[in-house]
């Protein structure tokens, strides 16, 4: 009687430097020999993926590193085994790589890397990373122009809905702040606002006039630094793939005080989308969005709304949810 294939959990590292990623070629005598992959290795039963990856990178490449953003998961069935591959970008790494477990290392652009003969399990992760990096590059290069264009588009009705759920002088975070218009509004209305954006240009521009803290860090970093009464995530989580969204929801939940409030908004639709600027979007209908938040954590949905696009695009509608961190009595 044949049983189901064993599933092996593996952590994979995506090194990025000067517009290029690192590909590693497996030794010819190994399984998948001669194919290219993201370096990494097996996750032990008692390990978190991040801890396993730091250990494996030292064992395979002889360097210390710091684990950065989670990119996604791919499960792939080979003839004799199924691999569940967890990929992370590497924040910091020593630049003295050693060829311990591979025959060759190669730095190349994410786009040209698809010309290599990759291990099948890694290919979807390469696509996920390319989309993730394209979004970062857009906001880093076009961030100030984007902020100026969107600053007049503040949804005050939505902001007031958020404020009404919060105690006086609540500490709130504008997560993925863009122009900072929401953080400005919250500060003006008596809340203790902070703002976060990945674009250094946006943060540098905001810091010249803002009367509240500006954090030029990733979502995962800011969400690990403290507790907030409310988190405002308007059109900022929609660039995350579904794996990243589930993980970020858990981080947001942990970063909220008991009974803390979360506001989110997404484009309405299905599946995925690339816009004319190459930005990646995950689209949802209202039922799926509600299910994701309820299934991932114990958030309570206080309300939902569907509204037209503010700049008049007839093919775009927006979904918003107001959520509360549930605390058992």
Steps between C-alpha positions, in 0.01 A plus 500: 500500500650830398476794738502869432832664426696640788490880513837657579497863616789703362608862552642693205705822500466775241809720506459836327780745422532783248199388301605135487406178679722207589451161333685190622574194285462159664791255484457247218505200735211628712124467450395760241870518412605773258181702555493851641322589823470749781739382774351361820403169650271285711299642789526278804186411692600725791605799284337810366570550127705813575723320750546208265599732217768679703646163598488360146657809344794473738535129423467541121670834436708560814349840577283665763182672388184669626162385372281765338159497334299185448440448126274198480456121501500249218422131529632281223471125453806320365471127411612386845438799729298818543681822585339788687734791434486810725685797345639808674697798378829546685539837673869493582775258403876469512660524157742210522299213351658153500417220257428232762179346375484635142722490194436858384343829609367760261363852547248600234191718456165348606378526141800332335515231768210320336742391226675262741401136545333537840379226733125481445411577862681836483343637182173631652699670777709676239179638351372608842826679573506674163155648570598597854819671382323683215262657753787610725689646206193694387440667837867567550533674163151650466408541866505878526300547180255232616460672838433838340243348264310317773518754784169672400321163491454458876185306586385711796181298548710185539743679732213618721362147510841385628530782755155425639614151603797625702551648847611860543872556428540147365836402353443419133724388214451598136644184345629569149429870541576629149429873510433491874160662453328254735767537771467880469122472544529273803753730665276801439210314663677427826652157436868419555594416143803324358568414138696230322605459137759292319594785266791705634404789271145512637623490859766765440241731345245446777756554776546862389145596603353220712442554872498126572759218470580367151642148470684400183480126562314194375158401630640206696760723667263774616244245618763339725595826672199582715130491571236719339136573581423521131663414167391667176588293192325678215601361160828376647451125547368452148854459361558188713446157353263273690781333697642836604156635592424210735835548675461879522151469649652296784771765552239777506291305750803463728586870465155616615406558860211294634178611324717695251350613170614421144379669183588348162401571141558300181405511135200282423555215257645152478845345482793730409572802281792695360432864417658708222791589732575136572365513855357177637157491669309223674126540442217368719126487520339589831426142607859385444640803680278440803591133502876572493485731802270277701691180418849642556439654845213575736426843354136601527354679199329819617389605152571489129449737211516500121569836338577635154846606395577855611669601175208376294625175347184317401664157518634545855313456828645497850425275796564609858476313830502631857626233739551465874748280682290259698587442865309226685328617814 
